[in-house]
């Protein structure tokens, strides 16, 4: 008598590793990112349509960056002190309100420069409180064994939203005007905040002592940050690398495109290739989990220099587009491995404070780099300034490898692989 056939095992569900919090946080990031990527384009055209100059566009852009730098550390401390999803919801709603007021002014035809500056600064302040809480939340919502795959998917979603949002924002600004784009951005922030209300957070508070107050917690965060040589070495590297990359993307690239490739359309194509490279590498990183986390991540940093090199050697547009694509891939390779390293090495109760020091250090020199881009091109010539950016980026990518922890920091071996290793060494 034959025994009944055993039922076939159920097929694994796609994204079974992605818990509720990860899915909500990723969806909310896409919603807010679609609107927020188009907002700078709309704001710039709002300034110009109000009779403003290119200099005033720069002032409005800088007004967003100043409070971001000033409040990042406070935002990180609060995100470790309070429930992170509460901080994110409050920041999203604050940004929704500031963008709605800005949209109303633009649609009403009353856009004085002081209001644009003030509301742009409000957007930067909201981001300063949101960013550390968001990074802490996404790292907290993923099991360590799925971190590489999860962070790859998250960055793909975030980068895809930025690419699509920028394209949509530009098209809508031309079609219906900047005010409506800013209103859509406000709606996106409100919807994202509404989604994040449904995040489920363990009622058990994080193991953080608050008796010393906010300043004490910032000191603890600094101690955690400074005690890891690989952490502060990479952030110091990025202070200069991001300044160089920012100068190429916002100043030198558009100038070269205008001089050699016929204008903004060519640079837009190059930036689109950069974004596609980021998304394509995200697909790769869902399957590739390199053992040496920071070593592999830092190989991605070497690729950051390719756009400056292509511009410096006066490469044609196809080669420039290819360089931008590969550079974008390098950004994701570094970014995913960096998030894995932070989640693996930093205690969860310190995620947001360490993230704040990371963000602050990485962008600290960006305003200076952008401001000095013009004088550097005048002193060295445009090609000379591009060579300086390329060589500087490559030198910094090589220099950080001097730090042993950057070369050696590794994922833990899976249990199945670790057992034979323990036997071979007699453990």
N, C-alpha and C positions, 0 to 999 in steps of 0.2 A: 504494500500500500504506500503510495507516494505521499509524502508530507506536503501540506499546503505551502505554496511559495511564500516566502517572507516578503513583506511589502518593500518596495524600492525606497531607499532613503530619500528624504525630501531634498530637493535642490536648494543650495544655500541662497538666501535672499541677497539681492544686490545691496551693497552698502549696509549689510547687517551690522558692521562695526560702528556705523554712525548713529550715535544715540540721539535722543530727542533734543537735548541742548545744542549739540553740534549742528543738527539740521536747522533748528530755529535761528541760531546765530548766523549760519551761512546764508540762509534765505534773507534775513534782515540786512546783512551786509550787501547782498546783491541789490536789494530794493533801494537802500540809501545810496549805494555807489552809483547806480544808474543816474540818479538826479544830481549827485554831488560832482560827478565828473564833468557834467555840462555847465555847472554853475560858474566856474572861472571864465569860460568863454562868454556866457551871458553877462557877467559882471563887467568884463572888459568892454563889451559893446555898449552896455548901459552907460559907462563913463564916456565913451566916444560920442554916443548919440546925444549926450547932455552937453556936448561942446568941450569935453575934456581932452587933454593931450596924452601922448604916450607916457610922459613923465607921471601924470596923474594916475594912469593905469598902473604904473609901477608902485606908486604910493599905496594904492588900494590893495595891491597884491601883498606888499610888505606889511600892511596893517593887519593882515590875517596871521602872518608869521610871528609877529612880536608877542602877542599873548600866548600863542602856542608854546614858545620858548619859555615864557615867564611862568606859566602855570602847569607845565608838564609834570614837574616833581610833586606839586600839591595834588594833581590828579592821580598820580600813581599811589601816593600815600593814602588818599581817600578810598581808592579802589581796593586796597588791601585792608582798610579799616572797616568799610561798609560792604554790604552785599553788592557784588560787582554788577549784577543786572540792574539794580536800582540806580547806580551811577550812570550806566549806559542809557537807561530810559530817560533820566533827567537831562542828560546831555543831548540826546536826540530831540526831545521836546523843546529844549532851549534853542537848538539850531533850527527847528521847524518854525518857531516863533520869529527868530531874527530874519530868516529868509522870507517869511510871509510879509513882514513889515517892509523889507527891501523890495519885494515884488510889488507891493501896493504903491510904494513911492515911485517905482519905475513906470508902472502902468498908469499912475496918475500924472505922470509928466513932471513930478517934483523930485529931482534927485540932486540935492546939493552935495558937494564934495564931502563936507563934514559928516553927513549921514552915511554916505557910502563907506567912509573910513571907519566910522563907529560900528556899523553893522558887519563889515568885513572882520573887524577885530572881534566882534561877538562870535562869529563863526569859528575863528581860531581858538577862542577861549573854550567853546564847546568841544572842539576836537581835542584840546589838551586834557580834558577830563574823560573823554570817550576812549581815546586810543589805548592808554594803559589798561583800563578796565576791560576793553574788548580783547586785547591780546591775552590778558590773564584768564579771561573766561574761556577763550577757545582752547588754550593749553590745558585748562582744568577739565574740559569736557571730553577729552580723548584719552583712552587707555594708552599706556606707553608703547605696547607692542604694535599699535596701529597708527602711531604718531606720524610716520613718514607719509603714509597713504592719505591720512586725514588732512595734514597740513598742505599736501599737494592739491587735493581737491578744493580746500578752502582758498588757496592762493589762485587757482584757476578761476574759481567763481568770482573772487574779488577783482582779478585782472580783467576777466571778460566783461564784468560790469563797467569797469573804467573805460575800456575800449569802446563798448557799445554806447555808454553814456556820453562820452566825448563826441562820437559821431552823431548821435541823436541830438545832443545839445547844440552842436553847430548847425545842423539842418533846421532844427526848430527855431533857433535864434534868427536865422535868415528868413524863415517862412512866417513866423507869427510874432517875432520880437523877443527881446531878452526878458521882459517882465513875466511872460507866461512860462518861460523856462525856469525862472527863479521860483515861481509859484509851484511848479511841478517838483522842484527840489524840496520845497517846504513840505509838500504832501508826502514825498518819499521819506523824509526824516520822521514825520508823524507816524506813517505806517510802520517803519522800522521800529520805532519806539513801542508801538502797539504790539508788534510781534514779540518783542523782547519781554514784555510783561508776562508771557507764558513760559519763560524759562523756569525750570524747576531746579532749585538750589537746596542742597542739604541744609536742614535746619541747624545742624551742629556748626557753631561758629569756627572759623579758622583759628588756629593756635597762635594768636598774636596778642602780645601784651600792649595794652593801650594806655597804661598808667602814666607813661612819660609824655603823652601828647604827640601832636603832629610832628614837631621838630625832632623829637626822640625817634619816631618811626622813620623819618627821612634819614637820620643818622644810621639806623639799623640797615636801611636799604643801601646806603652808601657803603657800609661795612661789607655787606653781602656782595655788592658789585665789585669793590676794590680787592676783595680777598681772592678773586678768581682772575689769575693773570691772563688766561685766554680770553676772558670776557672784556676786560678793559683794553687789552691790546687790539682786539678786532674793532671795538668801538672807536678807539683812537685812530686806527687806520681809516675807518669810514668817515671820520670828521673831514679828512682831506680828500678822500676818494669821492664822496658825495658832492663836495664843493666843486671838484673838477668836472664830474659828470653833469652837474647842474649848469655849469658855465657852457659846456658843449651843447646841451640840449636846449637851453633857453636863449643863448646869445650866439655862439659861434655857428651852430647848425643852421638857424634861420638866416644868418648873414651870408653864409656860403651858398645856401639854397637860392637866395635872391641874386647873388653874383654869378653863379655858375649853372644853375639848374632851372631858372625861369620863375622862381618865386615860391610861394607858400605851399602850393600843391605838392611839389617834390618833397618838401620837408614833412608834410602831412603823410605822404606815402611811407617815408622812412620811419616816422613815429608809429604808424600802423604796423609796420614790419616788426618793430621793437615789441609792441604789445602782443602780436601773434607769437613771437618767439617765447615770451613769458608763458603764454597759455600752452604752447606745444611742449615746453619743458615740464610743465605741470603734469601732463600725461605721462611723460617719461618717469617722473619721480613717484608716481603712484605705484610703479612696479620695481623701481631701482631703490634699494636701501643700502647704500654704501656703509661699510663698517667704520671707516675713518671719517667721522662726520664733518669736522671742521677742515680737514685737509682737502676733501673733495669740494666742500663749499667754497674754499678759497680758490680752487681752480676756476670756479665761476667768476671770481673777482678779476682774474687776469683778462677775462673776456670783456669786462667793462671798458677796456681801453680801445677796443676795435673801432668804434665810430670816430673817435678823435684821430686814430691812425689813418682811417680811410679818407677823412677830410684833409688831413695834413699832406697826404701823398697825391691829392687831387684825383682820387679815384672817380670813375664814372658813377652815375646814379645806380645801376644794377649792383655794383660792388658795395656801394654805401648801404643800400637796402639790405643786402646780405649781411653786412657787418652789424647793422642794427638788429636784425633777427637773431643772430648768434649772441649779441650782447644781452638782449632781452632774455634769452634762454639762460645765460649766466646769472642773471638777477634771480630767477626762480631757483636754480640749482643752489645758489648761496642761501636764499631766503628760507627754503624748506629745511635744509640742514641746520641752519641757525636756530629755527624754531624747535627742531628736535633736540638740539644741544641745550637750549634754555629749559625746555620741559624736563629733560633728563637730569640736569645738574642743579637747578635752582629749586629750593623748597616752594611748594605751591602758595604758602602764605606770603611769599616775597615776590611772586610773579609780576605784579603790577608795578611795584616800586623799581625792581630791576629793569623792567620794560621801559619805565619812564627815564631812567638814567641812560639806557640804551638809545632811545629816541632822541633825547636831548643831546647826547654826545655826537650822534650821527649827523644831526642837522645844524650843529652849533656854528660851523664855518660856512654854511651854504649862503647866507646873505652876503657875507664878505666875498665869497668866491664869485657870486653873480655881480656884485658891485665892482670888483676889480677886473672883471673880464674885459671891459672896454679899455681901461688903462694898460692892461697887459698886452692886448692886441696892438695898441699904439706903440708900446715900447719894444715888443719883440716881433711885430708883424703878425698878421693873422695866422699864417702857417707856423710861425715860431711859437705862438701861444698854444696852438693845437698840439704841436710836438711836446710842449711842456706838460700839457694835461695827460697826453698818452704815456709819456715816459714816467711821469710822476705816479700815475695809477699803477703801471707795471712794477715800479720800484717798491711801492707800498705793499702790493700783493706779494712780492717776494720777501720783503722785510718781515712781515708778520709770521712767516714760516720759521724764523729764528726762534720763536717761542715754542718750547717743546710740547706744551699742552695742545697747541693748535695742530701740531703734526700727529699727536698720539690719541687725542680724545676719541673714544670709540663707543659704539653701541654695545650693550651687553650681549654676549653670545646667547642664542636661544638655548633652552634647557637641553634639547636633544643634541645640540652640537657641543655644549659645554661639558656633558658627562664624559665622553671619550677623552676630552682634554684633561679633565681632572684625573682620570685614570692613568693617563700617560705620564703625569707628573707626580703620581703617587699620592694624590689628595683623597 
